[in-house]
Structures are given as C-alpha cells and as structure tokens.
Amino acid sequence: MYPTYAIRNSQFAILFVYLALATLFAVTTPAWQNPDEPAHYNYVAFIAAEGRLPVLQVGDYDEAYLQRLKDEKFPAELLIVPVRYEFHQPPLYYILAAPIYWLSGGSLLALRLFSALLGAGAIWLLSLCFQTAFPDKPGVVLAATAFVAFLPMHLAILSSLNNDALAELLIAGGLLVLLRWNKSGQVIGWQGDKVSHPSRFTAHVLRFTQYAIRNTHLLTLGLLLGLGLLTKATAYTLLPVALIVITLIIATRSFTIHNSQFTIHYFLSSLLPVLFSSFLLGLPLWLRNITTYGGLDFLGLAWHDQVVTGQPTTAGWIAANGWPAYWERAWDFTFKSFWGVFGWLGVFMDGRIYTLLLIFSVIVGAGIMAGLWRIVTQMRNADHKPQTEGIRENPLNPRHPRSITLYLALLLLGGVTASYVWYNLGFVQHQGRYLFPALFSFGLLVALGWREALRPRVSYVVAGLLLLWAAVVVGTGLAAGALDKWTLFFLAGGIGLLLVNGLLDRFPGGARLRSFLYVLPFVLLIVLDAAIPFLYTVPQLAR
C-alpha cells in the first residue's frame, strides 16, 4: 500500500507548483487582460467604496467602448469605470475581496492572488475528494489532482479576478462532504431522536440540537450549497445533483426505522435540512433581486440579458453563417478554450499544441470506452457468481462501494453540460471554461482513461485507432495536395509510445517505466504552463 504521508507530500507538491504557476500568470498577464476582469474589479471597488451592493443599470454595458478597450489593449487614458455589466452577480466573492481591495489600495495583482489562493483551496478539496473516492489508487488521485491544477485554461482563470475560484471551492467542499458522508455509512433520521421535557418548545430545540450534532454532514452540505447560491449561478448545478445523490445513498443503505419499514418521513428528515439551510442563505439575495429587477428574476439574469445588448445571439449567428459553420465553431472553440485560449479569448497557443492535446484526448477517450467495456464484461460475469461477488465486480450496482462516486461524477458532468448547452441556445458563448464546475468529473475521466489506455492490450487497440486516423490524414492530404506533416508526426509518436508501453512487461523495470509514462502528460502540462506567459500572453497582449 502506498504510504499515506507520501500521498500527502505529493499533494502538497502539486499545490506548491500550482501556486508558483498561478503567481506567474497573475504577475505577467497585463492588466485587465482576462475575461470580464474590469467588470469584476468595479464590483469589488463599488462595495469597498459604498458599503452596499450595486444594481445593474442600463448603460453599464457598452459594446463599442468595451471593444475599443480590448482593441487598444486597455490604455491608461481610457477608463474602465463604465464597464459594470457584472453588477448582477451574487455578492459573496466581492464582499470577501473588498478587504483585500482596502488593504492593497485597490491593487489588481493583490486581488488576482486572492483568487489564486481560493483556487488552491478548491484544488486541495478536489484532491481530498479523489482520495476519498479512490483511497487504494494513489496514482489516480495524484493524476486527477495534477490535471485539475495544471490545466492551462483553469490555471489562467484561477489567477485572474473573478468569482469562479470561490464557486469552485464551495462546489469541491460540497462534493467532499457528500463523499465522506457516504463513506461514513451514517444516516440518521429525525424519528430516532426522542427527547422528553416538560416544555414542548424546549424538547423540540433539544431534539433538533441532538439531530444536528449527529448529522453534521448534511447540515454542512446545506451551508456550503447556500454559500454557493450567494457566489455564482454555476454553483446552482450542485443543488439538484446533491439531492439526487442523497436520495440514492438513502435508498441503497440498510437502516432500521419502525421495524425496518421504509417511510417518507426518513427521506424528509435527511433532505429537508439541506434544502432549508441552503435556501435560508439564498433567500435574502433572491428577495432583493426580485424587488430590484422585478418579476421572478431572482438572479437578475433576465435583466442582465436586456442590459447587455450587442452580443451575438445563436439564432442570428446561425442565420448568418449556417448550421455546419455553427457546429464546427462550437466544437473547435469549446475544445480549444477548455485547454487554453487566453486574454479575452483571443490569444491562441500554437496549433500544434492543440493537435497534441487532441491526440491525448482521443487516447483518454478510447481508454474510457475500454474501461466501460471491461465493466460491461464484469457485469455479465457477475450474473453467474454469488451475490456478494457480483456486487463487488459491478461498479454500476448502487451497493458497490464506488457506485456513488460514479453516479456523482456523471450527474455533475451532465448537469454542467446541460447548463452549458442551455446558455448557448441564447448566445454564442462556446467557452470551455464554463465546464470547469465539473472538473471533479473531468479529472477522474482523464486519470482513469489514461490509466486504462496504458493497459498493454488496450494500448495495442488504441495504437490501431491512431493508425487509422493517420491513414485518413494521409488520404485527405493527398486528395487536397497538402499533407499535414505535424499531425502525422504526432500520431506516429503516439503509436510508438503505445506500442512500447504494450511491450514493457517483457522487460525488467517495465512497471516503473509505465509509471513514468502515466505521469508524463501532467509533467508536460507544467512545462506548457510555465511557457505560456512568455510565448503567448505577454507577446500578444503587452502594449
């Protein structure tokens, strides 16, 4: 078994490297050259100066002026004060950032570093989530943590001034509470807490206090969800996901209530504290927004859409360019901006880097498919084995020890993806960073998919798929009269690496070499992160 202290030291090492890289991004990225950064800054400045929440008004978004700022790279003579279109956002991040603004005299760098520290907390909590889910697979834990920490676009967002870092911190905290509550096996209903007291009111207070002490996981989860409601709309996705997962946990766990008879009372005694505590925190903000913006616009989003005019709508873009161009842009820009498109999403890395990342993504995807096939095979075999063995070999069975992790990851990924698609039904916003609330899911998929792809038999199959890809590139290149030599070169490298990996078991020390191959992509991400400011952001964004 891998020593616990070694895992913890590795986690700290990843966190240390992340902080160094985040500081590098925060220091070298020119002022205001992150998405929406001036608007977030003005929100913090307003709270620091006025001591109250701002109200989004007509005129807070001027498309022509904002475009001029970006085109001229934010010259000193053009003020950013009119850029206030984020004033509808939930306030928690900006309230917490206001003291940093006061102490630093309004330093943008200090506020960026504050976000980077919140990001470090989010990465640490996600790492604990991975460790809770896979305590016997330290390689998966560290690989998933490294992917989350060193994903270039994620690093850039966490080192800029915005409310994403706090939202991710609270989402990661909620996931950790869910996983640890499931692992603890502790489900305690309200009915079991009997307290006698002459005063009925005092008896109820004592009963609730006893229940709260014995069921701190759910109350803590409700608190984190409520704080998420006060931070960013993307954090709202975790609420329905958490409720579904809690329901799954309760439904599949053995408990004793009224002679083992299931009652709806037990469900309510577990779900209501989460809903009550989270809604109690969110309610004042919702009432304030409804009063301010009218109707049932409890997040101010409808009013925001009226104020922020001039953005390309999906219907208009399709009418002007057609469906094929739309789907091509949706895929291409989502993929690239997930990995890294910097500045105001106009600073691209070298095209060859995206090609390498695409090949790695395909290999990981093939590994995931191979893993699913292995699960299906295990499920078929489990049908012919004793019940306990069948459950142990079928991770889709709700009673399997890792099933909740699997369902949690899939539900979170599905919820975040659905919100991404919904947003893009109205506006052309193919920004991969909007998928980052599901980085718990992405981290696990990358770590497990890459691990599966390095199984010797799977390596041969994936190498064959890359060979077919290379054949298609050659065929299309010859037809067009221009071969994509770099893609062929990278595909040849990937095929060679996978074939060598398949043969490692035949040589002494092969297992160590495979471990090196497993960590190689994440080490290369660190190298890429260190190079990005000097190769791309500073040369293209500096005045």
C-alpha angles and dihedrals in degrees: 000000000000108000114255092226090055091054091048092048090051091050090051090049091053090048092049092051090047091054091049092050093043090052089050091053093045094050100042102040107095117246116285093002095127125087112284092344097140091052092050090047092052089052091056091044092051093053091045092051102035103029092222140082119276125236122225110238138182107276096036088108120053110174095192094049093045091050090050090052091052095044093050092041096243102297117203093245091061109074122219093208094101091058100093106133094125092066091107093063121114106268110227098097093046093048090052091046094051095081089052088053091051096046095046097042092245096311112176090203092055090052091048090052089049089057090047090055091051087050090053089055091050092050091048092051091047089051089054088050091055091046092050091050096044109024091155096050108064092166091060091046094052095041092051091047092049092050092052092045099045103035097126098223092045090051091050093050094047091051094053132077109269141104096255095095095056091045090052091047091055093043090051090048091052092049091050092051091050093049094046093046089052091047093049091060088218115144114157124181129209093241094067093061106086117174125175121204135150090240113065092204092052091047091055091048092050091046093052091046090052091048092048093051092049095044105040093141095069094042091049089049091052090050092051092046090050092051088049089055087057093050114048140342091241089066090064090076091073093062099069090036091054093048092051092048092048089052091051092049093050094044093053099042126091114237138160118236122147094346094323093302114147115235132184086230089072093055092048092049088057102038101039096063089056093048094042097050094043095046091045089061095043098044099079091053092046093050091047092051093046090051092046103040101026135229116041093317093134093162098038090237096127091051090046091056089054094049098042099065125163098051114129111261121216093238092050093046093051091046090054100040108019134238098284092055090046095054091044091053093043092055098037098046095040091052096045096043090049090059098033139316108154141200110025087342092283102101110088127186122235110296091236090063091056089049091054091047090050092052090049090049091051091050091050090047091051089050090053091051090049090051091051090050090052090051091051090050090050090050091054091049091046091062089069096047135077114285097253093051091045092054091048092054097044112072090183090064107100089227093057109109093238099039094096091054090051094048092044092052093047094046092048092048091047094048095048092045091050091052089048091052091045092053091050092052087074105029135023097249106143093165113150091205089075086072093059095096084073095053089118087066095041092048092053093045093052095044095046096038094051090046091051092047089057093059103113097239093044091049091061092050093048090047087055090052091052089049089055089049090052090051090054091049090051092047096048091042093053091047091051094042094240126087119212093230097177093054090049090049093051092045090051089052092050092048091050093048092051093047092050089048090054091055098046095095089066093063133064111260092020093134091057091050090051089052088054090052090050094057095038098090092052093048088051089052089058090052090049092049092052091051099045098081092051099039101038124001101045097040093047101038105034115103 
